[in-house]
Amino acid sequence: MSMADDNVPDLERGTPVEFSEAIWDENAMWWRETFTNGADVEYAQEITPLVASAFDGCQSILDIGCGEGQIARLIAAAPHHPSVTGIDPSGAQLANARERSPGTISFVQGAGEDLPFPDAHFDGVICCLAIEHCADVDQVLGEVARVLAVGGIFLLLINHPLYQGVGSGFVDDQILGEHYWRIGPYLTETVSMEEVDNGVSLPFAHRPLSRYLNPLAERDLLLVKMYEPPPLPAFLEGSIDPLLESAIPRLLGLRFEHRPRPTI
Ligand SMILES: C[S@@+](CC[C@H](N)C(=O)[O-])C[C@H]1O[C@@H](n2cnc3c(N)ncnc32)[C@H](O)[C@@H]1O
């Protein structure tokens, strides 16, 4: 797409890419060391508390895109000992998950787009920072609705699509002497390579919120709670405008209940 299409320079879109199955195998050890078991402040202080109580009362929970299993372990540690299953396409992520998790958690290799479970098999489903790595969002959300029993809970955690999409970020314009949070091309769906660490780039899908909410609403998944936590103090360190940045969420959490509408 050129600049003339919508006045957004190509450079701000990231580099368009395809998803690659191998990329999570290649980066499994990096993920394990950098983001799991307390290594990452956002997981430790924000995501973990949010997830810890989300499935109280649920007996059977599926973790889609479970990675190295930290979320599955957290849920399985609940006092009522729910049964937890994690699914992920990456063999290397699953090898770490099996090594680090108690044998009570079942880990299955597969994709969110094609869940190898019967209809209404789970009363809780979570997808934590994984849907942006799935190629076919409609297919994944359709599968979520299929395997989730009536009354069940679905918790979706994503990078905030409005504020953290491609081309969004803090701008310190020293020529004009102003700084602000820029919003990238929110409505444009892209898959782009983002450098997430030194020498580590991963493909992320950016989609507007309607691409998540509408397929779920069509399948009777009712939004019952939305979480937009402010960034943790660690993310404001060194900011030249912490007041502005403290008002820009990084994470979005959406909690749904499967409540079919009565047919007339
Ligand atoms: C950022 S990691 C998150 C892992 C875990 N949910 C957590 O929060 O620790 C993203 C995970 O999504 C997985 N993934 C990629 N494509 C997928 C797909 N089509 N279906 C399910 N998971 C997928 C990757 O293999 C990777 O383990």
The ligand as an SDF file (V2000), in Angstrom:
LIG
                    3D

 27 29  0  0  0  0  0  0  0  0999 V2000
    3.4850  -15.0460   23.1170 C   0  0  0  0  0  0  0  0  0  0  0  0
    3.3900  -16.7850   23.2640 S   0  0  0  0  0  0  0  0  0  0  0  0
    2.2230  -16.9250   24.6200 C   0  0  0  0  0  0  0  0  0  0  0  0
    2.3450  -18.2250   25.3500 C   0  0  0  0  0  0  0  0  0  0  0  0
    1.4210  -18.3700   26.5650 C   0  0  0  0  0  0  0  0  0  0  0  0
    0.0460  -18.1760   26.1950 N   0  0  0  0  0  0  0  0  0  0  0  0
    1.7920  -17.4310   27.6770 C   0  0  0  0  0  0  0  0  0  0  0  0
    1.0540  -16.4760   27.9000 O   0  0  0  0  0  0  0  0  0  0  0  0
    2.8200  -17.6630   28.3250 O   0  0  0  0  0  0  0  0  0  0  0  0
    2.3840  -17.1730   21.8270 C   0  0  0  0  0  0  0  0  0  0  0  0
    2.1550  -18.6360   21.5980 C   0  0  0  0  0  0  0  0  0  0  0  0
    1.1830  -18.7880   20.5540 O   0  0  0  0  0  0  0  0  0  0  0  0
    1.4870  -19.9730   19.8670 C   0  0  0  0  0  0  0  0  0  0  0  0
    0.7950  -20.0440   18.5670 N   0  0  0  0  0  0  0  0  0  0  0  0
    1.2280  -19.6300   17.3420 C   0  0  0  0  0  0  0  0  0  0  0  0
    0.3250  -19.9210   16.3950 N   0  0  0  0  0  0  0  0  0  0  0  0
   -0.7120  -20.5460   17.0200 C   0  0  0  0  0  0  0  0  0  0  0  0
   -1.9360  -21.1020   16.5810 C   0  0  0  0  0  0  0  0  0  0  0  0
   -2.3080  -21.0660   15.2760 N   0  0  0  0  0  0  0  0  0  0  0  0
   -2.7450  -21.6890   17.4860 N   0  0  0  0  0  0  0  0  0  0  0  0
   -2.3930  -21.7060   18.8050 C   0  0  0  0  0  0  0  0  0  0  0  0
   -1.2520  -21.1790   19.2790 N   0  0  0  0  0  0  0  0  0  0  0  0
   -0.4190  -20.6050   18.4120 C   0  0  0  0  0  0  0  0  0  0  0  0
    3.0010  -19.9560   19.7490 C   0  0  0  0  0  0  0  0  0  0  0  0
    3.5470  -21.2190   19.4420 O   0  0  0  0  0  0  0  0  0  0  0  0
    3.3810  -19.4210   21.1240 C   0  0  0  0  0  0  0  0  0  0  0  0
    3.6700  -20.4810   22.0160 O   0  0  0  0  0  0  0  0  0  0  0  0
  1  2  1  0
  2  3  1  0
  2 10  1  0
  3  4  1  0
  4  5  1  0
  5  6  1  0
  5  7  1  0
  7  8  2  0
  7  9  1  0
 10 11  1  0
 11 12  1  0
 11 26  1  0
 12 13  1  0
 13 14  1  0
 13 24  1  0
 14 15  1  0
 14 23  1  0
 15 16  2  0
 16 17  1  0
 17 18  1  0
 17 23  2  0
 18 19  1  0
 18 20  2  0
 20 21  1  0
 21 22  2  0
 22 23  1  0
 24 25  1  0
 24 26  1  0
 26 27  1  0
M  CHG  2   2   1   9  -1
M  END
$$$$
